[in-house]
Amino acid sequence: MKKNIDKITIQPLPHFSNRGVLADILRLDLLHPVVSGNKWFKLQYYLADALDSGQATVATFGGAYSNHIVATAYAANEMGLKSMGYIRGEIPEKYNSTLSQAMDYGMELQFIERNAYRDKATIMQKEKLPGVYCIMEGGYGKTGAKGAGDIMAIADTQPYTDIVCAVGTGTMMAGLVQRAAPHQKITGISVLKNHLALKNEVKALLDEADKEKNFTILHDYHFGGYAKHPAELIAFMNTLWLTERLPTDMVYTAKLLFAVQDLINKDYFPAGSRLLLIHSGGLQGNNSLPAGSLLF
Ligand SMILES: *Cc1c(COP(=O)(O)O)cnc(C)c1O
């Protein structure tokens, strides 16, 4: 798959840098228009595994708006693998843009009613279809974390004292923790409401030594829950665009940026801190907003 690794830049955030703290953002959203942000990093070793082990199909799971579903469909297609997506919920009357894109990239979709979807791991194991390589929802797993760790090597991340990222399944965060240097702290902003098990889910992907590293997850910036986007958040995204020329997505990165601004203003980061935020992509998720909501 052709990736624009050389387009990834570190963008300074001048309006965030105050109270003795400097903030920059790593623009992984520029990697690829479809497989953007952290999704490629998380998928890379899974897809290589599928190819190496001679499996013809990758199967994965997600909600109807899942960036991971589209990314998997596209990347698998590019690598000559078939793909199957198990989607949580009833068959919709009309497919949204995420689902139609996934279909355009050749993914075969199967809808699973919500309760049955919860048993998805069991379904995966039970089905064990020959020739099918299964990837957990959101790419969760050690192989995904290993891939996400490569984000730390995409630019010179050494000068930063703090890496701050949005957290869904915690796979990306686990990868960042694995590759963090001893002087670095990783802070994750959860986009889920009260999902307090998240820290243990991150830890489950780490070996014993990495569990002792400096990392924390904050739970106060979900704006009502996963994919909830009150008017205040949309207004913030437009302000960010006007002041920093930074496009964000409403599910993950807008909440990350809001959190960081708030935390800097509350002196959460000691003076002298150098922050690297991770722009983990996901901009296509904004397509489900009414036209004209965003200035970018
Ligand atoms: C999927 C996604 C995340 C969450 O990554 P996890 O590894 O599941 O925590 C963060 N940001 C964006 C834009 C995403 O699409």
The ligand as a Gaussian input file, in Angstrom:
#p B3LYP/6-31G(d) Opt

LIG

0 1
 C       -9.296000       4.195000      16.140000
 C       -8.888000       5.563000      16.524000
 C       -8.333000       5.866000      17.785000
 C       -8.265000       4.871000      18.913000
 O       -7.226000       3.970000      18.840000
 P       -7.163000       2.769000      19.869000
 O       -5.918000       2.058000      19.521000
 O       -8.386000       1.901000      19.615000
 O       -7.209000       3.294000      21.249000
 C       -7.894000       7.156000      18.028000
 N       -8.020000       8.108000      17.078000
 C       -8.579000       7.876000      15.881000
 C       -8.727000       8.989000      14.934000
 C       -9.030000       6.595000      15.549000
 O       -9.611000       6.389000      14.351000

